[in-house]
Amino acid sequence: MPVSAGGDTADADGHGGRSALPRRLLIGFALVALIGAIGAVAWIELAPTFAFDEPSCSSAIPDPRHGGCVAALPIADIEVRITATVGLSPNGDTLLLGGPLRSDKTKVVLAGFNVAEKRETWRKALDDFGPDVRVAVSAKGDMAAAWGALGIRVMDVPDGRPVVAVPIEVLGARLFYFDVAFSEGGDAILAGDAARRSSFRLTEAASEPVPAPGFDRADSCHPQGQVGQSNIGSVRSRDGKMVVLLPTVMAGAPVRIGQSVRSEQLSAAICGTRSVSVLVGPAGWSDVTALFASFSPNNDRLAVVYAGKTPHGAWRTLIDVWDAANAMERLASFPIRGSVGYRIGWSHDAHRLAAIRSSNDGTDALIFALP
């Protein structure tokens, strides 16, 4: 076969290089296809990391219709446990949280942070208190309730003057209280699950409690489940009128994804309510489960915390916020790098939501504005 002067094989007509050019094009196309395939695999693997990248925090909300992160506060020396909760002042300008000091785990404190200035402004010791500190703030912002394994303490803020204490013996040692709330008039605290939701007057909390408004049930109704805040797959509003079922696979939930449970569990979860909602999980987050849910103080909004891991093993969180006053419409979704757990809290007007986030970079508090 003739060979061209350049060394390429020539065809019979002497047109050297014609067969070489298509080969080079084919090789080029093959390389492009291979690179594209590698990129597609990488995107599929890393999509949970990139597609739901955490938005930055700014005092100016980019889209007021959907809300966003307006502040990030470093939490340096207080260990806010993953099962703790936090609180916000009525207008959201002060964050309240508690936990043991990182430098001395035997000392537990309740502290207030100025959101705008991003700094701690006061702290009070919680002597003889467990490490998990859950916080609620009164509608006027003049009192805070802190509760944990040993009972409930109500105090004035920021001076810390004790108002009343309800020991665990009065509450019932078998109950694990995820929610304590102030009554509408601010003269009592409400605590307990759906079966034993009770009202304790601040002036005489040691006396016999009475059923909380909306929870004085007939003998035919035996409600079960958490009220206000919950980690068991369902949550009942604090007025007892609504129950929300969450997408989860957790044991004990009245409805579980892909599993069958006894109908008595569902009956007990919705007993005595006027409406029931079943939430849809977030699109693109099929690998996560509903970990925790919290109603706003006036029961008009619901925040649901979803938790999962990236392909590299790092924690990621999504907080879905729902309009519970109007047919359960999703208001906003906030993706967060790191773990949040139960550590969220509302302002009284439900236009601010706080979340404590832990990651490899440390612990900080994220403040979200809501439409």
C-alpha positions as a LaTeX table, in Angstrom:
\begin{tabular}{lrrr}
\hline
Residue & $x$ (\AA) & $y$ (\AA) & $z$ (\AA) \\
\hline
Met1 & 0.00 & 0.00 & 0.00 \\
Pro2 & 1.40 & 3.47 & $-0.87$ \\
Val3 & 2.57 & 5.60 & 2.03 \\
Ser4 & 2.43 & 9.39 & 1.96 \\
Ala5 & 5.44 & 11.53 & 2.56 \\
Gly6 & 4.16 & 12.37 & 6.03 \\
Gly7 & 4.05 & 8.70 & 6.99 \\
Asp8 & 0.24 & 8.31 & 6.84 \\
Thr9 & $-1.26$ & 5.48 & 4.87 \\
Ala10 & $-2.70$ & 6.71 & 1.57 \\
Asp11 & $-5.65$ & 5.27 & $-0.26$ \\
Ala12 & $-5.54$ & 4.04 & $-3.79$ \\
Asp13 & $-6.28$ & 7.47 & $-5.17$ \\
Gly14 & $-3.35$ & 8.94 & $-3.29$ \\
His15 & $-5.53$ & 10.97 & $-0.84$ \\
Gly16 & $-3.26$ & 10.55 & 2.24 \\
Gly17 & $-4.73$ & 11.34 & 5.73 \\
Arg18 & $-8.44$ & 10.99 & 4.88 \\
Ser19 & $-8.83$ & 7.84 & 6.99 \\
Ala20 & $-6.68$ & 9.30 & 9.80 \\
Leu21 & $-8.90$ & 12.37 & 10.26 \\
Pro22 & $-12.11$ & 10.43 & 11.08 \\
Arg23 & $-10.13$ & 8.27 & 13.51 \\
Arg24 & $-8.96$ & 11.36 & 15.36 \\
Leu25 & $-12.49$ & 12.75 & 15.48 \\
Leu26 & $-13.80$ & 9.46 & 16.84 \\
Ile27 & $-11.11$ & 9.39 & 19.51 \\
Gly28 & $-11.95$ & 12.98 & 20.43 \\
Phe29 & $-15.67$ & 12.21 & 20.68 \\
Ala30 & $-14.91$ & 9.17 & 22.82 \\
Leu31 & $-12.82$ & 11.26 & 25.22 \\
Val32 & $-15.57$ & 13.88 & 25.48 \\
Ala33 & $-18.15$ & 11.16 & 26.18 \\
Leu34 & $-15.91$ & 9.59 & 28.82 \\
Ile35 & $-15.35$ & 12.92 & 30.57 \\
Gly36 & $-19.10$ & 13.60 & 30.44 \\
Ala37 & $-19.87$ & 10.22 & 31.97 \\
Ile38 & $-17.38$ & 10.79 & 34.77 \\
Gly39 & $-18.91$ & 14.21 & 35.41 \\
Ala40 & $-22.42$ & 12.76 & 35.50 \\
Val41 & $-21.41$ & 10.13 & 38.04 \\
Ala42 & $-19.71$ & 12.77 & 40.15 \\
Trp43 & $-22.83$ & 14.97 & 40.00 \\
Ile44 & $-25.07$ & 12.11 & 41.05 \\
Glu45 & $-22.79$ & 11.32 & 43.99 \\
Leu46 & $-22.33$ & 14.90 & 45.07 \\
Ala47 & $-25.77$ & 16.30 & 44.19 \\
Pro48 & $-26.90$ & 16.36 & 47.82 \\
Thr49 & $-23.87$ & 18.51 & 48.59 \\
Phe50 & $-24.03$ & 20.92 & 45.65 \\
Ala51 & $-27.71$ & 21.10 & 44.67 \\
Phe52 & $-28.77$ & 22.03 & 48.19 \\
Asp53 & $-25.86$ & 24.30 & 49.03 \\
Glu54 & $-26.47$ & 26.37 & 52.14 \\
Pro55 & $-27.29$ & 30.01 & 51.32 \\
Ser56 & $-25.23$ & 32.71 & 52.97 \\
Cys57 & $-26.57$ & 34.83 & 55.83 \\
Ser58 & $-27.21$ & 38.53 & 55.20 \\
Ser59 & $-29.12$ & 41.21 & 57.09 \\
Ala60 & $-30.84$ & 42.03 & 53.79 \\
Ile61 & $-33.17$ & 39.21 & 52.72 \\
Pro62 & $-32.64$ & 38.44 & 48.99 \\
Asp63 & $-36.24$ & 37.27 & 48.49 \\
Pro64 & $-38.72$ & 38.44 & 51.17 \\
Arg65 & $-41.36$ & 36.13 & 49.67 \\
His66 & $-39.39$ & 33.06 & 50.74 \\
Gly67 & $-37.34$ & 34.38 & 53.66 \\
Gly68 & $-33.74$ & 33.54 & 54.37 \\
Cys69 & $-30.89$ & 33.58 & 56.86 \\
Val70 & $-30.36$ & 37.05 & 58.33 \\
Ala71 & $-27.70$ & 36.38 & 60.99 \\
Ala72 & $-25.14$ & 33.82 & 62.14 \\
Leu73 & $-23.89$ & 33.98 & 65.74 \\
Pro74 & $-20.91$ & 31.95 & 67.00 \\
Ile75 & $-21.64$ & 29.93 & 70.15 \\
Ala76 & $-18.20$ & 29.52 & 71.64 \\
Asp77 & $-18.26$ & 28.23 & 75.21 \\
Ile78 & $-21.78$ & 26.79 & 75.76 \\
Glu79 & $-22.50$ & 23.22 & 74.68 \\
Val80 & $-26.06$ & 23.24 & 73.36 \\
Arg81 & $-26.94$ & 19.55 & 73.33 \\
Ile82 & $-28.49$ & 18.06 & 70.19 \\
Thr83 & $-31.76$ & 17.35 & 72.07 \\
Ala84 & $-32.03$ & 20.84 & 73.56 \\
Thr85 & $-34.30$ & 23.56 & 72.22 \\
Val86 & $-33.83$ & 27.33 & 72.06 \\
Gly87 & $-36.07$ & 30.40 & 72.27 \\
Leu88 & $-36.37$ & 33.85 & 70.75 \\
Ser89 & $-37.73$ & 37.07 & 72.21 \\
Pro90 & $-41.12$ & 38.21 & 70.83 \\
Asn91 & $-39.59$ & 40.25 & 68.00 \\
Gly92 & $-36.64$ & 37.93 & 67.46 \\
Asp93 & $-33.92$ & 40.34 & 68.56 \\
Thr94 & $-32.67$ & 38.15 & 71.44 \\
Leu95 & $-31.75$ & 34.46 & 71.33 \\
Leu96 & $-32.02$ & 32.38 & 74.51 \\
Leu97 & $-30.18$ & 29.07 & 74.87 \\
Gly98 & $-28.63$ & 26.95 & 77.57 \\
Gly99 & $-26.28$ & 24.09 & 78.34 \\
Pro100 & $-23.11$ & 23.14 & 80.17 \\
Leu101 & $-19.96$ & 25.17 & 79.75 \\
Arg102 & $-17.40$ & 23.55 & 77.47 \\
Ser103 & $-14.68$ & 24.39 & 79.96 \\
Asp104 & $-16.56$ & 22.94 & 82.94 \\
Lys105 & $-19.38$ & 20.49 & 82.21 \\
Thr106 & $-20.57$ & 20.67 & 85.83 \\
Lys107 & $-21.74$ & 24.27 & 85.31 \\
Val108 & $-24.97$ & 24.79 & 83.36 \\
Val109 & $-26.15$ & 28.24 & 82.27 \\
Leu110 & $-28.98$ & 30.02 & 80.48 \\
Ala111 & $-27.73$ & 32.84 & 78.24 \\
Gly112 & $-29.12$ & 35.63 & 76.07 \\
Phe113 & $-27.56$ & 36.78 & 72.79 \\
Asn114 & $-28.16$ & 40.05 & 70.95 \\
Val115 & $-28.88$ & 38.94 & 67.38 \\
Ala116 & $-27.99$ & 42.23 & 65.67 \\
Glu117 & $-24.72$ & 42.63 & 67.57 \\
Lys118 & $-23.93$ & 38.88 & 67.44 \\
Arg119 & $-22.77$ & 38.72 & 71.04 \\
Glu120 & $-23.80$ & 37.33 & 74.40 \\
Thr121 & $-25.36$ & 39.97 & 76.66 \\
Trp122 & $-26.23$ & 38.01 & 79.82 \\
Arg123 & $-26.07$ & 34.59 & 81.41 \\
Lys124 & $-27.52$ & 33.01 & 84.54 \\
Ala125 & $-26.44$ & 29.84 & 86.33 \\
Leu126 & $-28.82$ & 26.87 & 86.37 \\
Asp127 & $-27.67$ & 25.08 & 89.50 \\
Asp128 & $-28.53$ & 21.38 & 89.85 \\
Phe129 & $-29.80$ & 21.25 & 86.27 \\
Gly130 & $-29.25$ & 18.49 & 83.72 \\
Pro131 & $-27.18$ & 19.04 & 80.55 \\
Asp132 & $-30.19$ & 19.24 & 78.20 \\
Val133 & $-31.70$ & 22.73 & 78.51 \\
Arg134 & $-34.95$ & 23.44 & 76.66 \\
Val135 & $-36.19$ & 27.00 & 76.53 \\
Ala136 & $-39.49$ & 28.84 & 76.03 \\
Val137 & $-40.07$ & 32.61 & 76.17 \\
Ser138 & $-43.24$ & 34.38 & 77.29 \\
Ala139 & $-45.26$ & 36.50 & 74.85 \\
Lys140 & $-44.02$ & 39.71 & 76.51 \\
Gly141 & $-40.43$ & 38.50 & 76.62 \\
Asp142 & $-40.15$ & 39.17 & 80.36 \\
Met143 & $-39.99$ & 35.51 & 81.45 \\
Ala144 & $-38.29$ & 32.34 & 80.29 \\
Ala145 & $-39.00$ & 28.72 & 81.13 \\
Ala146 & $-36.10$ & 26.28 & 81.18 \\
Trp147 & $-36.82$ & 22.58 & 81.54 \\
Gly148 & $-35.00$ & 19.29 & 81.51 \\
Ala149 & $-34.67$ & 15.99 & 83.30 \\
Leu150 & $-35.25$ & 17.48 & 86.77 \\
Gly151 & $-38.28$ & 19.66 & 86.09 \\
Ile152 & $-39.26$ & 23.17 & 84.99 \\
Arg153 & $-37.90$ & 26.51 & 86.16 \\
Val154 & $-39.50$ & 29.83 & 85.28 \\
Met155 & $-37.52$ & 33.04 & 85.80 \\
Asp156 & $-37.59$ & 36.70 & 84.94 \\
Val157 & $-35.18$ & 37.72 & 82.20 \\
Pro158 & $-32.63$ & 39.08 & 82.00 \\
Asp159 & $-32.16$ & 39.40 & 85.79 \\
Gly160 & $-32.81$ & 35.69 & 86.45 \\
Arg161 & $-35.14$ & 36.17 & 89.44 \\
Pro162 & $-36.92$ & 32.85 & 90.12 \\
Val163 & $-40.68$ & 32.88 & 89.49 \\
Val164 & $-41.64$ & 29.27 & 90.10 \\
Ala165 & $-40.23$ & 25.75 & 89.90 \\
Val166 & $-42.14$ & 22.57 & 89.07 \\
Pro167 & $-40.18$ & 19.47 & 90.12 \\
Ile168 & $-40.23$ & 16.28 & 88.08 \\
Glu169 & $-42.16$ & 14.51 & 90.85 \\
Val170 & $-45.13$ & 16.79 & 90.16 \\
Leu171 & $-44.84$ & 16.40 & 86.40 \\
Gly172 & $-44.50$ & 12.62 & 86.38 \\
Ala173 & $-41.07$ & 11.03 & 86.09 \\
Arg174 & $-42.09$ & 8.73 & 83.23 \\
Leu175 & $-42.82$ & 11.61 & 80.86 \\
Phe176 & $-40.20$ & 13.23 & 78.68 \\
Tyr177 & $-41.31$ & 16.81 & 78.10 \\
Phe178 & $-40.31$ & 18.20 & 74.75 \\
Asp179 & $-42.60$ & 21.17 & 75.16 \\
Val180 & $-43.39$ & 23.73 & 77.82 \\
Ala181 & $-45.30$ & 26.84 & 76.81 \\
Phe182 & $-46.69$ & 29.94 & 78.46 \\
Ser183 & $-50.46$ & 30.36 & 78.54 \\
Glu184 & $-52.06$ & 33.04 & 76.40 \\
Gly185 & $-52.39$ & 35.37 & 79.38 \\
Gly186 & $-48.89$ & 34.60 & 80.63 \\
Asp187 & $-50.10$ & 33.57 & 84.09 \\
Ala188 & $-49.48$ & 29.82 & 83.69 \\
Ile189 & $-47.26$ & 27.30 & 81.97 \\
Leu190 & $-48.56$ & 24.37 & 79.94 \\
Ala191 & $-46.71$ & 21.06 & 79.94 \\
Gly192 & $-47.18$ & 17.38 & 79.23 \\
Asp193 & $-48.09$ & 15.08 & 76.36 \\
Ala194 & $-51.56$ & 14.74 & 74.81 \\
Ala195 & $-52.72$ & 12.32 & 77.51 \\
Arg196 & $-51.64$ & 14.50 & 80.42 \\
Arg197 & $-51.37$ & 18.05 & 79.14 \\
Ser198 & $-51.69$ & 20.25 & 82.23 \\
Ser199 & $-51.72$ & 23.90 & 83.24 \\
Phe200 & $-49.64$ & 25.12 & 86.20 \\
Arg201 & $-50.38$ & 28.60 & 87.51 \\
Leu202 & $-47.21$ & 30.59 & 88.12 \\
Thr203 & $-48.37$ & 31.74 & 91.53 \\
Glu204 & $-49.18$ & 28.24 & 92.79 \\
Ala205 & $-47.43$ & 25.72 & 90.55 \\
Ala206 & $-46.94$ & 23.30 & 93.44 \\
Ser207 & $-50.70$ & 22.89 & 93.75 \\
Glu208 & $-52.76$ & 20.37 & 91.82 \\
Pro209 & $-52.54$ & 21.16 & 88.07 \\
Val210 & $-55.64$ & 21.36 & 85.90 \\
Pro211 & $-56.13$ & 20.09 & 82.32 \\
Ala212 & $-54.77$ & 22.52 & 79.77 \\
Pro213 & $-57.32$ & 24.27 & 77.51 \\
Gly214 & $-58.28$ & 21.96 & 74.65 \\
Phe215 & $-57.19$ & 18.80 & 76.48 \\
Asp216 & $-60.13$ & 18.13 & 78.80 \\
Arg217 & $-61.16$ & 14.94 & 76.99 \\
Ala218 & $-64.19$ & 12.75 & 77.26 \\
Asp219 & $-63.69$ & 9.25 & 78.64 \\
Ser220 & $-64.10$ & 7.79 & 75.14 \\
Cys221 & $-61.01$ & 9.61 & 73.86 \\
His222 & $-57.55$ & 8.49 & 74.96 \\
Pro223 & $-55.11$ & 10.70 & 73.03 \\
Gln224 & $-51.44$ & 9.89 & 72.71 \\
Gly225 & $-48.44$ & 11.75 & 71.32 \\
Gln226 & $-46.40$ & 14.88 & 71.91 \\
Val227 & $-47.83$ & 18.39 & 71.96 \\
Gly228 & $-46.21$ & 21.53 & 70.54 \\
Gln229 & $-42.90$ & 19.81 & 69.71 \\
Ser230 & $-42.18$ & 16.19 & 68.91 \\
Asn231 & $-39.64$ & 13.67 & 67.69 \\
Ile232 & $-41.99$ & 10.66 & 67.33 \\
Gly233 & $-43.53$ & 11.15 & 63.88 \\
Ser234 & $-46.59$ & 13.17 & 64.88 \\
Val235 & $-47.18$ & 16.46 & 66.66 \\
Arg236 & $-50.34$ & 18.01 & 68.08 \\
Ser237 & $-50.91$ & 21.76 & 68.19 \\
Arg238 & $-50.87$ & 23.36 & 71.62 \\
Asp239 & $-54.59$ & 24.18 & 71.44 \\
Gly240 & $-55.33$ & 20.50 & 70.73 \\
Lys241 & $-57.18$ & 21.22 & 67.48 \\
Met242 & $-54.72$ & 19.87 & 64.91 \\
Val243 & $-52.36$ & 16.94 & 64.51 \\
Val244 & $-49.67$ & 16.65 & 61.84 \\
Leu245 & $-48.25$ & 13.31 & 60.72 \\
Leu246 & $-44.65$ & 13.45 & 59.55 \\
Pro247 & $-42.87$ & 11.40 & 56.85 \\
Thr248 & $-40.62$ & 9.12 & 58.88 \\
Val249 & $-39.54$ & 5.53 & 59.43 \\
Met250 & $-38.98$ & 5.97 & 63.15 \\
Ala251 & $-40.35$ & 3.35 & 65.54 \\
Gly252 & $-43.33$ & 4.58 & 67.54 \\
Ala253 & $-44.68$ & 6.86 & 64.81 \\
Pro254 & $-48.41$ & 6.35 & 64.09 \\
Val255 & $-47.73$ & 6.33 & 60.33 \\
Arg256 & $-44.42$ & 5.11 & 58.88 \\
Ile257 & $-43.15$ & 5.19 & 55.31 \\
Gly258 & $-43.30$ & 1.72 & 53.73 \\
Gln259 & $-44.39$ & 0.05 & 56.96 \\
Ser260 & $-47.59$ & $-1.17$ & 58.55 \\
Val261 & $-48.58$ & $-0.20$ & 62.10 \\
Arg262 & $-51.59$ & $-0.97$ & 64.28 \\
Ser263 & $-54.59$ & 1.26 & 63.59 \\
Glu264 & $-54.93$ & 1.94 & 67.33 \\
Gln265 & $-51.75$ & 4.04 & 67.16 \\
Leu266 & $-53.24$ & 6.29 & 64.50 \\
Ser267 & $-56.56$ & 6.53 & 66.34 \\
Ala268 & $-54.81$ & 7.62 & 69.53 \\
Ala269 & $-52.67$ & 10.15 & 67.63 \\
Ile270 & $-55.67$ & 11.97 & 66.12 \\
Cys271 & $-58.19$ & 11.46 & 68.92 \\
Gly272 & $-59.99$ & 14.69 & 69.88 \\
Thr273 & $-58.59$ & 16.86 & 67.08 \\
Arg274 & $-60.52$ & 18.75 & 64.41 \\
Ser275 & $-58.07$ & 18.37 & 61.54 \\
Val276 & $-55.28$ & 16.05 & 60.43 \\
Ser277 & $-52.48$ & 16.78 & 57.96 \\
Val278 & $-50.00$ & 14.35 & 56.41 \\
Leu279 & $-46.88$ & 16.14 & 55.24 \\
Val280 & $-45.00$ & 15.37 & 52.05 \\
Gly281 & $-41.25$ & 14.95 & 52.35 \\
Pro282 & $-38.97$ & 17.48 & 50.67 \\
Ala283 & $-38.24$ & 16.90 & 46.99 \\
Gly284 & $-34.70$ & 15.69 & 46.36 \\
Trp285 & $-34.17$ & 14.62 & 49.97 \\
Ser286 & $-35.45$ & 11.06 & 49.79 \\
Asp287 & $-32.54$ & 9.84 & 51.93 \\
Val288 & $-33.47$ & 11.94 & 54.97 \\
Thr289 & $-36.16$ & 11.47 & 57.61 \\
Ala290 & $-38.24$ & 13.85 & 59.70 \\
Leu291 & $-36.33$ & 14.16 & 62.96 \\
Phe292 & $-38.19$ & 16.87 & 64.89 \\
Ala293 & $-41.16$ & 19.21 & 64.51 \\
Ser294 & $-42.16$ & 22.37 & 66.36 \\
Phe295 & $-45.31$ & 24.51 & 66.23 \\
Ser296 & $-44.93$ & 28.28 & 66.55 \\
Pro297 & $-46.33$ & 29.80 & 69.78 \\
Asn298 & $-49.68$ & 30.61 & 68.17 \\
Asn299 & $-49.94$ & 27.30 & 66.27 \\
Asp300 & $-50.00$ & 29.10 & 62.92 \\
Arg301 & $-46.72$ & 27.69 & 61.59 \\
Leu302 & $-44.83$ & 24.42 & 61.82 \\
Ala303 & $-41.10$ & 23.82 & 61.37 \\
Val304 & $-39.91$ & 20.30 & 60.50 \\
Val305 & $-36.24$ & 19.32 & 60.79 \\
Tyr306 & $-34.96$ & 16.66 & 58.36 \\
Ala307 & $-31.53$ & 15.09 & 58.88 \\
Gly308 & $-29.27$ & 12.95 & 56.69 \\
Lys309 & $-25.71$ & 12.57 & 55.50 \\
Thr310 & $-23.82$ & 13.49 & 52.36 \\
Pro311 & $-22.01$ & 10.74 & 50.37 \\
His312 & $-18.87$ & 11.74 & 52.27 \\
Gly313 & $-20.48$ & 11.14 & 55.67 \\
Ala314 & $-20.99$ & 14.76 & 56.73 \\
Trp315 & $-24.32$ & 15.73 & 58.29 \\
Arg316 & $-26.78$ & 17.88 & 56.38 \\
Thr317 & $-30.10$ & 19.34 & 57.53 \\
Leu318 & $-33.19$ & 20.75 & 55.90 \\
Ile319 & $-35.78$ & 22.82 & 57.77 \\
Asp320 & $-39.19$ & 22.95 & 56.13 \\
Val321 & $-41.57$ & 25.66 & 57.33 \\
Trp322 & $-45.32$ & 25.20 & 56.80 \\
Asp323 & $-48.23$ & 27.62 & 57.06 \\
Ala324 & $-50.44$ & 25.68 & 59.48 \\
Ala325 & $-53.16$ & 28.34 & 59.49 \\
Asn326 & $-53.96$ & 27.99 & 55.79 \\
Ala327 & $-54.30$ & 24.42 & 54.52 \\
Met328 & $-50.69$ & 23.43 & 55.39 \\
Glu329 & $-48.79$ & 25.15 & 52.58 \\
Arg330 & $-44.99$ & 25.05 & 52.49 \\
Leu331 & $-43.66$ & 28.55 & 53.16 \\
Ala332 & $-39.90$ & 28.04 & 53.00 \\
Ser333 & $-37.12$ & 25.45 & 52.97 \\
Phe334 & $-33.69$ & 26.12 & 54.45 \\
Pro335 & $-30.79$ & 23.71 & 53.65 \\
Ile336 & $-28.07$ & 23.73 & 56.29 \\
Arg337 & $-24.62$ & 22.15 & 56.33 \\
Gly338 & $-24.13$ & 20.29 & 59.59 \\
Ser339 & $-26.40$ & 18.91 & 62.28 \\
Val340 & $-29.29$ & 20.79 & 63.93 \\
Gly341 & $-31.21$ & 18.07 & 65.76 \\
Tyr342 & $-33.98$ & 19.49 & 67.96 \\
Arg343 & $-32.26$ & 22.84 & 68.46 \\
Ile344 & $-34.76$ & 25.25 & 66.94 \\
Gly345 & $-36.96$ & 27.98 & 68.40 \\
Trp346 & $-39.57$ & 30.55 & 67.34 \\
Ser347 & $-40.19$ & 34.22 & 67.94 \\
His348 & $-43.71$ & 34.85 & 69.23 \\
Asp349 & $-44.89$ & 36.37 & 65.93 \\
Ala350 & $-43.41$ & 33.40 & 63.97 \\
His351 & $-41.47$ & 35.69 & 61.64 \\
Arg352 & $-38.12$ & 34.55 & 63.02 \\
Leu353 & $-36.79$ & 31.02 & 63.50 \\
Ala354 & $-33.52$ & 30.15 & 65.22 \\
Ala355 & $-31.49$ & 26.99 & 64.60 \\
Ile356 & $-28.28$ & 25.86 & 66.31 \\
Arg357 & $-25.95$ & 24.18 & 63.81 \\
Ser358 & $-22.89$ & 22.05 & 64.62 \\
Ser359 & $-20.29$ & 21.19 & 61.99 \\
Asn360 & $-16.57$ & 20.57 & 61.73 \\
Asp361 & $-16.12$ & 24.34 & 61.89 \\
Gly362 & $-17.80$ & 24.66 & 65.31 \\
Thr363 & $-21.25$ & 25.65 & 66.58 \\
Asp364 & $-23.25$ & 28.69 & 65.56 \\
Ala365 & $-26.80$ & 29.98 & 65.68 \\
Leu366 & $-28.58$ & 30.75 & 62.42 \\
Ile367 & $-31.49$ & 33.20 & 62.47 \\
Phe368 & $-34.01$ & 32.91 & 59.63 \\
Ala369 & $-36.55$ & 35.53 & 58.57 \\
Leu370 & $-39.89$ & 34.18 & 57.36 \\
Pro371 & $-42.47$ & 35.80 & 55.10 \\
\hline
\end{tabular}
